[in-house]
Amino acid sequence: MKTVYHQPISSREDRATQMRVAEHRAERDAFRELVVTAVSCCTWTLAAYVLVAFAFHTKDKQAGGVLFYGGLAVGYAGNFLTLYFAYNRGRERGDW
């Protein structure tokens, strides 16, 4: 864990500069988290589509059912867990 030492701030301009830098970093981190979450949700959805597509192209009815419902489970569970963990990371960062 990184230790931060606070130094006395000499003027309002220095404090304003420090706050602008902190705001920029916070916005950058939030945007990066948004992009990672969106890509992760798209990846889980694509994985689910692939499983469902294999379900429609298989000749065995039982294997098709397993692949179909497996695709549904992967899609819903993957997206739910992605959003759940993204929310928890946002809470730890102090976004909400």
mmCIF file as gemmi writes it, N, C-alpha and C atoms, coordinates in Angstrom:
data_model
loop_
_atom_site.group_PDB
_atom_site.id
_atom_site.type_symbol
_atom_site.label_atom_id
_atom_site.label_alt_id
_atom_site.label_comp_id
_atom_site.label_asym_id
_atom_site.label_entity_id
_atom_site.label_seq_id
_atom_site.pdbx_PDB_ins_code
_atom_site.Cartn_x
_atom_site.Cartn_y
_atom_site.Cartn_z
_atom_site.occupancy
_atom_site.B_iso_or_equiv
_atom_site.pdbx_formal_charge
_atom_site.auth_seq_id
_atom_site.auth_asym_id
_atom_site.pdbx_PDB_model_num
ATOM 1 N N . MET Axp A 1 ? 0.835 -1.168 0 1 0 ? 1 A 1
ATOM 2 C CA . MET Axp A 1 ? 0 0 0 1 0 ? 1 A 1
ATOM 3 C C . MET Axp A 1 ? 0.882 1.235 0 1 0 ? 1 A 1
ATOM 4 N N . LYS Axp A 2 ? 0.526 2.179 -0.812 1 0 ? 2 A 1
ATOM 5 C CA . LYS Axp A 2 ? 1.331 3.374 -0.983 1 0 ? 2 A 1
ATOM 6 C C . LYS Axp A 2 ? 1.042 4.364 0.145 1 0 ? 2 A 1
ATOM 7 N N . THR Axp A 3 ? 2.097 4.89 0.739 1 0 ? 3 A 1
ATOM 8 C CA . THR Axp A 3 ? 1.951 5.876 1.804 1 0 ? 3 A 1
ATOM 9 C C . THR Axp A 3 ? 2.008 7.263 1.192 1 0 ? 3 A 1
ATOM 10 N N . VAL Axp A 4 ? 1.05 8.084 1.568 1 0 ? 4 A 1
ATOM 11 C CA . VAL Axp A 4 ? 0.988 9.441 1.042 1 0 ? 4 A 1
ATOM 12 C C . VAL Axp A 4 ? 1.3 10.4 2.179 1 0 ? 4 A 1
ATOM 13 N N . TYR Axp A 5 ? 2.27 11.249 1.946 1 0 ? 5 A 1
ATOM 14 C CA . TYR Axp A 5 ? 2.624 12.259 2.933 1 0 ? 5 A 1
ATOM 15 C C . TYR Axp A 5 ? 2.081 13.6 2.465 1 0 ? 5 A 1
ATOM 16 N N . HIS Axp A 6 ? 1.341 14.238 3.315 1 0 ? 6 A 1
ATOM 17 C CA . HIS Axp A 6 ? 0.761 15.526 2.968 1 0 ? 6 A 1
ATOM 18 C C . HIS Axp A 6 ? 1.745 16.636 3.308 1 0 ? 6 A 1
ATOM 19 N N . GLN Axp A 7 ? 1.968 17.501 2.34 1 0 ? 7 A 1
ATOM 20 C CA . GLN Axp A 7 ? 2.843 18.639 2.556 1 0 ? 7 A 1
ATOM 21 C C . GLN Axp A 7 ? 1.978 19.892 2.651 1 0 ? 7 A 1
ATOM 22 N N . PRO Axp A 8 ? 2.424 20.861 3.398 1 0 ? 8 A 1
ATOM 23 C CA . PRO Axp A 8 ? 1.642 22.088 3.484 1 0 ? 8 A 1
ATOM 24 C C . PRO Axp A 8 ? 1.539 22.758 2.121 1 0 ? 8 A 1
ATOM 25 N N . ILE Axp A 9 ? 0.367 23.279 1.838 1 0 ? 9 A 1
ATOM 26 C CA . ILE Axp A 9 ? 0.118 23.914 0.553 1 0 ? 9 A 1
ATOM 27 C C . ILE Axp A 9 ? 0.334 25.406 0.718 1 0 ? 9 A 1
ATOM 28 N N . SER Axp A 10 ? 1.121 25.97 -0.188 1 0 ? 10 A 1
ATOM 29 C CA . SER Axp A 10 ? 1.55 27.345 -0.002 1 0 ? 10 A 1
ATOM 30 C C . SER Axp A 10 ? 0.526 28.369 -0.481 1 0 ? 10 A 1
ATOM 31 N N . SER Axp A 11 ? -0.285 28.025 -1.465 1 0 ? 11 A 1
ATOM 32 C CA . SER Axp A 11 ? -1.22 29.022 -1.966 1 0 ? 11 A 1
ATOM 33 C C . SER Axp A 11 ? -2.476 28.354 -2.491 1 0 ? 11 A 1
ATOM 34 N N . ARG Axp A 12 ? -3.464 29.177 -2.772 1 0 ? 12 A 1
ATOM 35 C CA . ARG Axp A 12 ? -4.712 28.671 -3.333 1 0 ? 12 A 1
ATOM 36 C C . ARG Axp A 12 ? -4.496 28.09 -4.728 1 0 ? 12 A 1
ATOM 37 N N . GLU Axp A 13 ? -3.586 28.676 -5.477 1 0 ? 13 A 1
ATOM 38 C CA . GLU Axp A 13 ? -3.314 28.18 -6.821 1 0 ? 13 A 1
ATOM 39 C C . GLU Axp A 13 ? -2.716 26.771 -6.779 1 0 ? 13 A 1
ATOM 40 N N . ASP Axp A 14 ? -1.823 26.553 -5.811 1 0 ? 14 A 1
ATOM 41 C CA . ASP Axp A 14 ? -1.252 25.216 -5.657 1 0 ? 14 A 1
ATOM 42 C C . ASP Axp A 14 ? -2.334 24.207 -5.276 1 0 ? 14 A 1
ATOM 43 N N . ARG Axp A 15 ? -3.223 24.61 -4.393 1 0 ? 15 A 1
ATOM 44 C CA . ARG Axp A 15 ? -4.317 23.726 -3.976 1 0 ? 15 A 1
ATOM 45 C C . ARG Axp A 15 ? -5.253 23.449 -5.154 1 0 ? 15 A 1
ATOM 46 N N . ALA Axp A 16 ? -5.542 24.468 -5.946 1 0 ? 16 A 1
ATOM 47 C CA . ALA Axp A 16 ? -6.409 24.278 -7.106 1 0 ? 16 A 1
ATOM 48 C C . ALA Axp A 16 ? -5.763 23.334 -8.116 1 0 ? 16 A 1
ATOM 49 N N . THR Axp A 17 ? -4.473 23.476 -8.318 1 0 ? 17 A 1
ATOM 50 C CA . THR Axp A 17 ? -3.758 22.59 -9.235 1 0 ? 17 A 1
ATOM 51 C C . THR Axp A 17 ? -3.787 21.155 -8.726 1 0 ? 17 A 1
ATOM 52 N N . GLN Axp A 18 ? -3.564 21.005 -7.438 1 0 ? 18 A 1
ATOM 53 C CA . GLN Axp A 18 ? -3.585 19.67 -6.839 1 0 ? 18 A 1
ATOM 54 C C . GLN Axp A 18 ? -4.976 19.038 -6.985 1 0 ? 18 A 1
ATOM 55 N N . MET Axp A 19 ? -6.014 19.807 -6.791 1 0 ? 19 A 1
ATOM 56 C CA . MET Axp A 19 ? -7.374 19.293 -6.915 1 0 ? 19 A 1
ATOM 57 C C . MET Axp A 19 ? -7.711 18.941 -8.367 1 0 ? 19 A 1
ATOM 58 N N . ARG Axp A 20 ? -7.237 19.739 -9.331 1 0 ? 20 A 1
ATOM 59 C CA . ARG Axp A 20 ? -7.471 19.425 -10.742 1 0 ? 20 A 1
ATOM 60 C C . ARG Axp A 20 ? -6.793 18.114 -11.128 1 0 ? 20 A 1
ATOM 61 N N . VAL Axp A 21 ? -5.585 17.926 -10.638 1 0 ? 21 A 1
ATOM 62 C CA . VAL Axp A 21 ? -4.867 16.679 -10.928 1 0 ? 21 A 1
ATOM 63 C C . VAL Axp A 21 ? -5.606 15.489 -10.314 1 0 ? 21 A 1
ATOM 64 N N . ALA Axp A 22 ? -6.073 15.621 -9.081 1 0 ? 22 A 1
ATOM 65 C CA . ALA Axp A 22 ? -6.801 14.536 -8.424 1 0 ? 22 A 1
ATOM 66 C C . ALA Axp A 22 ? -8.117 14.241 -9.155 1 0 ? 22 A 1
ATOM 67 N N . GLU Axp A 23 ? -8.8 15.289 -9.611 1 0 ? 23 A 1
ATOM 68 C CA . GLU Axp A 23 ? -10.051 15.089 -10.347 1 0 ? 23 A 1
ATOM 69 C C . GLU Axp A 23 ? -9.787 14.381 -11.67 1 0 ? 23 A 1
ATOM 70 N N . HIS Axp A 24 ? -8.722 14.776 -12.347 1 0 ? 24 A 1
ATOM 71 C CA . HIS Axp A 24 ? -8.376 14.134 -13.615 1 0 ? 24 A 1
ATOM 72 C C . HIS Axp A 24 ? -8.084 12.646 -13.409 1 0 ? 24 A 1
ATOM 73 N N . ARG Axp A 25 ? -7.341 12.322 -12.373 1 0 ? 25 A 1
ATOM 74 C CA . ARG Axp A 25 ? -7.035 10.914 -12.089 1 0 ? 25 A 1
ATOM 75 C C . ARG Axp A 25 ? -8.292 10.13 -11.759 1 0 ? 25 A 1
ATOM 76 N N . ALA Axp A 26 ? -9.194 10.722 -10.982 1 0 ? 26 A 1
ATOM 77 C CA . ALA Axp A 26 ? -10.435 10.039 -10.62 1 0 ? 26 A 1
ATOM 78 C C . ALA Axp A 26 ? -11.307 9.797 -11.847 1 0 ? 26 A 1
ATOM 79 N N . GLU Axp A 27 ? -11.408 10.794 -12.717 1 0 ? 27 A 1
ATOM 80 C CA . GLU Axp A 27 ? -12.193 10.626 -13.944 1 0 ? 27 A 1
ATOM 81 C C . GLU Axp A 27 ? -11.565 9.588 -14.86 1 0 ? 27 A 1
ATOM 82 N N . ARG Axp A 28 ? -10.239 9.579 -14.948 1 0 ? 28 A 1
ATOM 83 C CA . ARG Axp A 28 ? -9.55 8.595 -15.774 1 0 ? 28 A 1
ATOM 84 C C . ARG Axp A 28 ? -9.795 7.178 -15.249 1 0 ? 28 A 1
ATOM 85 N N . ASP Axp A 29 ? -9.709 7.012 -13.923 1 0 ? 29 A 1
ATOM 86 C CA . ASP Axp A 29 ? -9.94 5.691 -13.343 1 0 ? 29 A 1
ATOM 87 C C . ASP Axp A 29 ? -11.372 5.231 -13.555 1 0 ? 29 A 1
ATOM 88 N N . ALA Axp A 30 ? -12.335 6.146 -13.408 1 0 ? 30 A 1
ATOM 89 C CA . ALA Axp A 30 ? -13.74 5.787 -13.606 1 0 ? 30 A 1
ATOM 90 C C . ALA Axp A 30 ? -14 5.419 -15.069 1 0 ? 30 A 1
ATOM 91 N N . PHE Axp A 31 ? -13.422 6.165 -16 1 0 ? 31 A 1
ATOM 92 C CA . PHE Axp A 31 ? -13.608 5.853 -17.419 1 0 ? 31 A 1
ATOM 93 C C . PHE Axp A 31 ? -12.972 4.514 -17.769 1 0 ? 31 A 1
ATOM 94 N N . ARG Axp A 32 ? -11.792 4.273 -17.248 1 0 ? 32 A 1
ATOM 95 C CA . ARG Axp A 32 ? -11.112 2.995 -17.503 1 0 ? 32 A 1
ATOM 96 C C . ARG Axp A 32 ? -11.949 1.836 -16.963 1 0 ? 32 A 1
ATOM 97 N N . GLU Axp A 33 ? -12.521 2.002 -15.791 1 0 ? 33 A 1
ATOM 98 C CA . GLU Axp A 33 ? -13.374 0.963 -15.215 1 0 ? 33 A 1
ATOM 99 C C . GLU Axp A 33 ? -14.614 0.737 -16.072 1 0 ? 33 A 1
ATOM 100 N N . LEU Axp A 34 ? -15.186 1.814 -16.6 1 0 ? 34 A 1
ATOM 101 C CA . LEU Axp A 34 ? -16.352 1.699 -17.474 1 0 ? 34 A 1
ATOM 102 C C . LEU Axp A 34 ? -16.013 0.904 -18.733 1 0 ? 34 A 1
ATOM 103 N N . VAL Axp A 35 ? -14.874 1.193 -19.337 1 0 ? 35 A 1
ATOM 104 C CA . VAL Axp A 35 ? -14.467 0.489 -20.56 1 0 ? 35 A 1
ATOM 105 C C . VAL Axp A 35 ? -14.217 -0.989 -20.265 1 0 ? 35 A 1
ATOM 106 N N . VAL Axp A 36 ? -13.53 -1.277 -19.175 1 0 ? 36 A 1
ATOM 107 C CA . VAL Axp A 36 ? -13.245 -2.673 -18.82 1 0 ? 36 A 1
ATOM 108 C C . VAL Axp A 36 ? -14.55 -3.432 -18.568 1 0 ? 36 A 1
ATOM 109 N N . THR Axp A 37 ? -15.484 -2.805 -17.88 1 0 ? 37 A 1
ATOM 110 C CA . THR Axp A 37 ? -16.763 -3.453 -17.593 1 0 ? 37 A 1
ATOM 111 C C . THR Axp A 37 ? -17.556 -3.688 -18.873 1 0 ? 37 A 1
ATOM 112 N N . ALA Axp A 38 ? -17.578 -2.719 -19.765 1 0 ? 38 A 1
ATOM 113 C CA . ALA Axp A 38 ? -18.315 -2.874 -21.022 1 0 ? 38 A 1
ATOM 114 C C . ALA Axp A 38 ? -17.713 -3.983 -21.882 1 0 ? 38 A 1
ATOM 115 N N . VAL Axp A 39 ? -16.396 -4.03 -21.973 1 0 ? 39 A 1
ATOM 116 C CA . VAL Axp A 39 ? -15.743 -5.075 -22.764 1 0 ? 39 A 1
ATOM 117 C C . VAL Axp A 39 ? -15.993 -6.448 -22.142 1 0 ? 39 A 1
ATOM 118 N N . SER Axp A 40 ? -15.968 -6.513 -20.835 1 0 ? 40 A 1
ATOM 119 C CA . SER Axp A 40 ? -16.219 -7.784 -20.157 1 0 ? 40 A 1
ATOM 120 C C . SER Axp A 40 ? -17.65 -8.265 -20.393 1 0 ? 40 A 1
ATOM 121 N N . CYS Axp A 41 ? -18.616 -7.362 -20.326 1 0 ? 41 A 1
ATOM 122 C CA . CYS Axp A 41 ? -20.008 -7.746 -20.597 1 0 ? 41 A 1
ATOM 123 C C . CYS Axp A 41 ? -20.17 -8.217 -22.041 1 0 ? 41 A 1
ATOM 124 N N . CYS Axp A 42 ? -19.54 -7.534 -22.974 1 0 ? 42 A 1
ATOM 125 C CA . CYS Axp A 42 ? -19.605 -7.949 -24.382 1 0 ? 42 A 1
ATOM 126 C C . CYS Axp A 42 ? -18.963 -9.321 -24.579 1 0 ? 42 A 1
ATOM 127 N N . THR Axp A 43 ? -17.883 -9.585 -23.863 1 0 ? 43 A 1
ATOM 128 C CA . THR Axp A 43 ? -17.212 -10.88 -23.976 1 0 ? 43 A 1
ATOM 129 C C . THR Axp A 43 ? -18.103 -12.001 -23.452 1 0 ? 43 A 1
ATOM 130 N N . TRP Axp A 44 ? -18.736 -11.787 -22.305 1 0 ? 44 A 1
ATOM 131 C CA . TRP Axp A 44 ? -19.64 -12.81 -21.764 1 0 ? 44 A 1
ATOM 132 C C . TRP Axp A 44 ? -20.823 -13.038 -22.696 1 0 ? 44 A 1
ATOM 133 N N . THR Axp A 45 ? -21.341 -11.962 -23.282 1 0 ? 45 A 1
ATOM 134 C CA . THR Axp A 45 ? -22.465 -12.101 -24.205 1 0 ? 45 A 1
ATOM 135 C C . THR Axp A 45 ? -22.041 -12.873 -25.454 1 0 ? 45 A 1
ATOM 136 N N . LEU Axp A 46 ? -20.865 -12.579 -25.967 1 0 ? 46 A 1
ATOM 137 C CA . LEU Axp A 46 ? -20.359 -13.304 -27.126 1 0 ? 46 A 1
ATOM 138 C C . LEU Axp A 46 ? -20.158 -14.786 -26.806 1 0 ? 46 A 1
ATOM 139 N N . ALA Axp A 47 ? -19.631 -15.086 -25.631 1 0 ? 47 A 1
ATOM 140 C CA . ALA Axp A 47 ? -19.456 -16.488 -25.229 1 0 ? 47 A 1
ATOM 141 C C . ALA Axp A 47 ? -20.809 -17.195 -25.158 1 0 ? 47 A 1
ATOM 142 N N . ALA Axp A 48 ? -21.812 -16.504 -24.653 1 0 ? 48 A 1
ATOM 143 C CA . ALA Axp A 48 ? -23.149 -17.093 -24.584 1 0 ? 48 A 1
ATOM 144 C C . ALA Axp A 48 ? -23.706 -17.332 -25.989 1 0 ? 48 A 1
ATOM 145 N N . TYR Axp A 49 ? -23.508 -16.38 -26.898 1 0 ? 49 A 1
ATOM 146 C CA . TYR Axp A 49 ? -23.974 -16.545 -28.28 1 0 ? 49 A 1
ATOM 147 C C . TYR Axp A 49 ? -23.311 -17.746 -28.951 1 0 ? 49 A 1
ATOM 148 N N . VAL Axp A 50 ? -22.042 -17.937 -28.685 1 0 ? 50 A 1
ATOM 149 C CA . VAL Axp A 50 ? -21.325 -19.065 -29.288 1 0 ? 50 A 1
ATOM 150 C C . VAL Axp A 50 ? -21.911 -20.384 -28.786 1 0 ? 50 A 1
ATOM 151 N N . LEU Axp A 51 ? -22.169 -20.482 -27.498 1 0 ? 51 A 1
ATOM 152 C CA . LEU Axp A 51 ? -22.753 -21.72 -26.957 1 0 ? 51 A 1
ATOM 153 C C . LEU Axp A 51 ? -24.141 -21.974 -27.532 1 0 ? 51 A 1
ATOM 154 N N . VAL Axp A 52 ? -24.957 -20.933 -27.624 1 0 ? 52 A 1
ATOM 155 C CA . VAL Axp A 52 ? -26.304 -21.095 -28.17 1 0 ? 52 A 1
ATOM 156 C C . VAL Axp A 52 ? -26.229 -21.46 -29.656 1 0 ? 52 A 1
ATOM 157 N N . ALA Axp A 53 ? -25.294 -20.881 -30.378 1 0 ? 53 A 1
ATOM 158 C CA . ALA Axp A 53 ? -25.13 -21.218 -31.794 1 0 ? 53 A 1
ATOM 159 C C . ALA Axp A 53 ? -24.731 -22.682 -31.967 1 0 ? 53 A 1
ATOM 160 N N . PHE Axp A 54 ? -23.834 -23.162 -31.11 1 0 ? 54 A 1
ATOM 161 C CA . PHE Axp A 54 ? -23.487 -24.583 -31.164 1 0 ? 54 A 1
ATOM 162 C C . PHE Axp A 54 ? -24.687 -25.453 -30.831 1 0 ? 54 A 1
ATOM 163 N N . ALA Axp A 55 ? -25.551 -24.971 -29.951 1 0 ? 55 A 1
ATOM 164 C CA . ALA Axp A 55 ? -26.744 -25.739 -29.598 1 0 ? 55 A 1
ATOM 165 C C . ALA Axp A 55 ? -27.65 -25.934 -30.81 1 0 ? 55 A 1
ATOM 166 N N . PHE Axp A 56 ? -27.749 -24.915 -31.663 1 0 ? 56 A 1
ATOM 167 C CA . PHE Axp A 56 ? -28.609 -25.034 -32.838 1 0 ? 56 A 1
ATOM 168 C C . PHE Axp A 56 ? -27.967 -25.851 -33.956 1 0 ? 56 A 1
ATOM 169 N N . HIS Axp A 57 ? -26.674 -26.05 -33.91 1 0 ? 57 A 1
ATOM 170 C CA . HIS Axp A 57 ? -25.995 -26.769 -34.979 1 0 ? 57 A 1
ATOM 171 C C . HIS Axp A 57 ? -25.635 -28.201 -34.605 1 0 ? 57 A 1
ATOM 172 N N . THR Axp A 58 ? -26.011 -28.647 -33.45 1 0 ? 58 A 1
ATOM 173 C CA . THR Axp A 58 ? -25.695 -30.019 -33.064 1 0 ? 58 A 1
ATOM 174 C C . THR Axp A 58 ? -26.851 -30.94 -33.46 1 0 ? 58 A 1
ATOM 175 N N . LYS Axp A 59 ? -26.531 -32.184 -33.683 1 0 ? 59 A 1
ATOM 176 C CA . LYS Axp A 59 ? -27.54 -33.169 -34.095 1 0 ? 59 A 1
ATOM 177 C C . LYS Axp A 59 ? -28.193 -33.854 -32.893 1 0 ? 59 A 1
ATOM 178 N N . ASP Axp A 60 ? -27.48 -33.874 -31.752 1 0 ? 60 A 1
ATOM 179 C CA . ASP Axp A 60 ? -27.985 -34.542 -30.56 1 0 ? 60 A 1
ATOM 180 C C . ASP Axp A 60 ? -28.883 -33.589 -29.781 1 0 ? 60 A 1
ATOM 181 N N . LYS Axp A 61 ? -30.101 -34.031 -29.514 1 0 ? 61 A 1
ATOM 182 C CA . LYS Axp A 61 ? -31.067 -33.157 -28.835 1 0 ? 61 A 1
ATOM 183 C C . LYS Axp A 61 ? -30.632 -32.866 -27.396 1 0 ? 61 A 1
ATOM 184 N N . GLN Axp A 62 ? -30.111 -33.855 -26.695 1 0 ? 62 A 1
ATOM 185 C CA . GLN Axp A 62 ? -29.694 -33.65 -25.313 1 0 ? 62 A 1
ATOM 186 C C . GLN Axp A 62 ? -28.489 -32.707 -25.237 1 0 ? 62 A 1
ATOM 187 N N . ALA Axp A 63 ? -27.515 -32.891 -26.085 1 0 ? 63 A 1
ATOM 188 C CA . ALA Axp A 63 ? -26.347 -32.001 -26.098 1 0 ? 63 A 1
ATOM 189 C C . ALA Axp A 63 ? -26.759 -30.588 -26.494 1 0 ? 63 A 1
ATOM 190 N N . GLY Axp A 64 ? -27.71 -30.473 -27.418 1 0 ? 64 A 1
ATOM 191 C CA . GLY Axp A 64 ? -28.207 -29.157 -27.814 1 0 ? 64 A 1
ATOM 192 C C . GLY Axp A 64 ? -28.879 -28.435 -26.66 1 0 ? 64 A 1
ATOM 193 N N . GLY Axp A 65 ? -29.647 -29.18 -25.873 1 0 ? 65 A 1
ATOM 194 C CA . GLY Axp A 65 ? -30.297 -28.574 -24.711 1 0 ? 65 A 1
ATOM 195 C C . GLY Axp A 65 ? -29.295 -28.112 -23.666 1 0 ? 65 A 1
ATOM 196 N N . VAL Axp A 66 ? -28.28 -28.938 -23.455 1 0 ? 66 A 1
ATOM 197 C CA . VAL Axp A 66 ? -27.238 -28.565 -22.489 1 0 ? 66 A 1
ATOM 198 C C . VAL Axp A 66 ? -26.499 -27.314 -22.952 1 0 ? 66 A 1
ATOM 199 N N . LEU Axp A 67 ? -26.153 -27.28 -24.235 1 0 ? 67 A 1
ATOM 200 C CA . LEU Axp A 67 ? -25.446 -26.12 -24.767 1 0 ? 67 A 1
ATOM 201 C C . LEU Axp A 67 ? -26.328 -24.864 -24.731 1 0 ? 67 A 1
ATOM 202 N N . PHE Axp A 68 ? -27.61 -25.019 -25.07 1 0 ? 68 A 1
ATOM 203 C CA . PHE Axp A 68 ? -28.518 -23.88 -25.076 1 0 ? 68 A 1
ATOM 204 C C . PHE Axp A 68 ? -28.663 -23.284 -23.68 1 0 ? 68 A 1
ATOM 205 N N . TYR Axp A 69 ? -29.013 -24.124 -22.703 1 0 ? 69 A 1
ATOM 206 C CA . TYR Axp A 69 ? -29.185 -23.611 -21.344 1 0 ? 69 A 1
ATOM 207 C C . TYR Axp A 69 ? -27.862 -23.202 -20.712 1 0 ? 69 A 1
ATOM 208 N N . GLY Axp A 70 ? -26.784 -23.867 -21.11 1 0 ? 70 A 1
ATOM 209 C CA . GLY Axp A 70 ? -25.462 -23.435 -20.666 1 0 ? 70 A 1
ATOM 210 C C . GLY Axp A 70 ? -25.13 -22.051 -21.19 1 0 ? 70 A 1
ATOM 211 N N . GLY Axp A 71 ? -25.481 -21.79 -22.448 1 0 ? 71 A 1
ATOM 212 C CA . GLY Axp A 71 ? -25.273 -20.462 -23.02 1 0 ? 71 A 1
ATOM 213 C C . GLY Axp A 71 ? -26.074 -19.402 -22.3 1 0 ? 71 A 1
ATOM 214 N N . LEU Axp A 72 ? -27.322 -19.726 -21.964 1 0 ? 72 A 1
ATOM 215 C CA . LEU Axp A 72 ? -28.13 -18.771 -21.198 1 0 ? 72 A 1
ATOM 216 C C . LEU Axp A 72 ? -27.508 -18.506 -19.827 1 0 ? 72 A 1
ATOM 217 N N . ALA Axp A 73 ? -27.056 -19.569 -19.173 1 0 ? 73 A 1
ATOM 218 C CA . ALA Axp A 73 ? -26.46 -19.407 -17.843 1 0 ? 73 A 1
ATOM 219 C C . ALA Axp A 73 ? -25.168 -18.596 -17.913 1 0 ? 73 A 1
ATOM 220 N N . VAL Axp A 74 ? -24.334 -18.873 -18.914 1 0 ? 74 A 1
ATOM 221 C CA . VAL Axp A 74 ? -23.076 -18.139 -19.057 1 0 ? 74 A 1
ATOM 222 C C . VAL Axp A 74 ? -23.359 -16.659 -19.312 1 0 ? 74 A 1
ATOM 223 N N . GLY Axp A 75 ? -24.297 -16.375 -20.19 1 0 ? 75 A 1
ATOM 224 C CA . GLY Axp A 75 ? -24.619 -14.986 -20.511 1 0 ? 75 A 1
ATOM 225 C C . GLY Axp A 75 ? -25.144 -14.21 -19.321 1 0 ? 75 A 1
ATOM 226 N N . TYR Axp A 76 ? -26.153 -14.771 -18.657 1 0 ? 76 A 1
ATOM 227 C CA . TYR Axp A 76 ? -26.738 -14.052 -17.519 1 0 ? 76 A 1
ATOM 228 C C . TYR Axp A 76 ? -25.782 -13.972 -16.334 1 0 ? 76 A 1
ATOM 229 N N . ALA Axp A 77 ? -25.153 -15.092 -15.99 1 0 ? 77 A 1
ATOM 230 C CA . ALA Axp A 77 ? -24.26 -15.102 -14.823 1 0 ? 77 A 1
ATOM 231 C C . ALA Axp A 77 ? -23.016 -14.246 -15.07 1 0 ? 77 A 1
ATOM 232 N N . GLY Axp A 78 ? -22.449 -14.332 -16.263 1 0 ? 78 A 1
ATOM 233 C CA . GLY Axp A 78 ? -21.256 -13.539 -16.564 1 0 ? 78 A 1
ATOM 234 C C . GLY Axp A 78 ? -21.515 -12.054 -16.494 1 0 ? 78 A 1
ATOM 235 N N . ASN Axp A 79 ? -22.613 -11.612 -17.095 1 0 ? 79 A 1
ATOM 236 C CA . ASN Axp A 79 ? -22.941 -10.188 -17.053 1 0 ? 79 A 1
ATOM 237 C C . ASN Axp A 79 ? -23.298 -9.732 -15.643 1 0 ? 79 A 1
ATOM 238 N N . PHE Axp A 80 ? -24.057 -10.553 -14.927 1 0 ? 80 A 1
ATOM 239 C CA . PHE Axp A 80 ? -24.424 -10.18 -13.561 1 0 ? 80 A 1
ATOM 240 C C . PHE Axp A 80 ? -23.19 -10.051 -12.68 1 0 ? 80 A 1
ATOM 241 N N . LEU Axp A 81 ? -22.301 -11.037 -12.731 1 0 ? 81 A 1
ATOM 242 C CA . LEU Axp A 81 ? -21.11 -10.985 -11.885 1 0 ? 81 A 1
ATOM 243 C C . LEU Axp A 81 ? -20.173 -9.849 -12.282 1 0 ? 81 A 1
ATOM 244 N N . THR Axp A 82 ? -20.083 -9.567 -13.579 1 0 ? 82 A 1
ATOM 245 C CA . THR Axp A 82 ? -19.266 -8.447 -14.028 1 0 ? 82 A 1
ATOM 246 C C . THR Axp A 82 ? -19.78 -7.141 -13.44 1 0 ? 82 A 1
ATOM 247 N N . LEU Axp A 83 ? -21.079 -6.922 -13.532 1 0 ? 83 A 1
ATOM 248 C CA . LEU Axp A 83 ? -21.65 -5.682 -13.007 1 0 ? 83 A 1
ATOM 249 C C . LEU Axp A 83 ? -21.583 -5.631 -11.484 1 0 ? 83 A 1
ATOM 250 N N . TYR Axp A 84 ? -21.76 -6.773 -10.839 1 0 ? 84 A 1
ATOM 251 C CA . TYR Axp A 84 ? -21.684 -6.834 -9.375 1 0 ? 84 A 1
ATOM 252 C C . TYR Axp A 84 ? -20.277 -6.451 -8.886 1 0 ? 84 A 1
ATOM 253 N N . PHE Axp A 85 ? -19.257 -7.047 -9.499 1 0 ? 85 A 1
ATOM 254 C CA . PHE Axp A 85 ? -17.886 -6.735 -9.081 1 0 ? 85 A 1
ATOM 255 C C . PHE Axp A 85 ? -17.492 -5.309 -9.45 1 0 ? 85 A 1
ATOM 256 N N . ALA Axp A 86 ? -17.982 -4.805 -10.579 1 0 ? 86 A 1
ATOM 257 C CA . ALA Axp A 86 ? -17.705 -3.415 -10.951 1 0 ? 86 A 1
ATOM 258 C C . ALA Axp A 86 ? -18.345 -2.458 -9.94 1 0 ? 86 A 1
ATOM 259 N N . TYR Axp A 87 ? -19.544 -2.775 -9.501 1 0 ? 87 A 1
ATOM 260 C CA . TYR Axp A 87 ? -20.205 -1.95 -8.488 1 0 ? 87 A 1
ATOM 261 C C . TYR Axp A 87 ? -19.407 -1.952 -7.186 1 0 ? 87 A 1
ATOM 262 N N . ASN Axp A 88 ? -18.945 -3.116 -6.766 1 0 ? 88 A 1
ATOM 263 C CA . ASN Axp A 88 ? -18.167 -3.191 -5.519 1 0 ? 88 A 1
ATOM 264 C C . ASN Axp A 88 ? -16.843 -2.443 -5.631 1 0 ? 88 A 1
ATOM 265 N N . ARG Axp A 89 ? -16.187 -2.531 -6.789 1 0 ? 89 A 1
ATOM 266 C CA . ARG Axp A 89 ? -14.958 -1.762 -6.968 1 0 ? 89 A 1
ATOM 267 C C . ARG Axp A 89 ? -15.243 -0.26 -6.935 1 0 ? 89 A 1
ATOM 268 N N . GLY Axp A 90 ? -16.381 0.149 -7.494 1 0 ? 90 A 1
ATOM 269 C CA . GLY Axp A 90 ? -16.759 1.562 -7.447 1 0 ? 90 A 1
ATOM 270 C C . GLY Axp A 90 ? -17.033 2.031 -6.03 1 0 ? 90 A 1
ATOM 271 N N . ARG Axp A 91 ? -17.646 1.166 -5.232 1 0 ? 91 A 1
ATOM 272 C CA . ARG Axp A 91 ? -17.888 1.523 -3.835 1 0 ? 91 A 1
ATOM 273 C C . ARG Axp A 91 ? -16.558 1.676 -3.077 1 0 ? 91 A 1
ATOM 274 N N . GLU Axp A 92 ? -15.609 0.794 -3.346 1 0 ? 92 A 1
ATOM 275 C CA . GLU Axp A 92 ? -14.306 0.882 -2.681 1 0 ? 92 A 1
ATOM 276 C C . GLU Axp A 92 ? -13.567 2.154 -3.095 1 0 ? 92 A 1
ATOM 277 N N . ARG Axp A 93 ? -13.712 2.562 -4.358 1 0 ? 93 A 1
ATOM 278 C CA . ARG Axp A 93 ? -13.074 3.794 -4.836 1 0 ? 93 A 1
ATOM 279 C C . ARG Axp A 93 ? -13.776 5.036 -4.318 1 0 ? 93 A 1
ATOM 280 N N . GLY Axp A 94 ? -15.033 4.894 -3.917 1 0 ? 94 A 1
ATOM 281 C CA . GLY Axp A 94 ? -15.789 6.045 -3.427 1 0 ? 94 A 1
ATOM 282 C C . GLY Axp A 94 ? -16.646 6.696 -4.486 1 0 ? 94 A 1
ATOM 283 N N . ASP Axp A 95 ? -16.963 5.982 -5.567 1 0 ? 95 A 1
ATOM 284 C CA . ASP Axp A 95 ? -17.809 6.551 -6.606 1 0 ? 95 A 1
ATOM 285 C C . ASP Axp A 95 ? -19.245 6.738 -6.128 1 0 ? 95 A 1
ATOM 286 N N . TRP Axp A 96 ? -19.71 5.863 -5.259 1 0 ? 96 A 1
ATOM 287 C CA . TRP Axp A 96 ? -21.064 5.971 -4.699 1 0 ? 96 A 1
ATOM 288 C C . TRP Axp A 96 ? -21.112 5.321 -3.358 1 0 ? 96 A 1
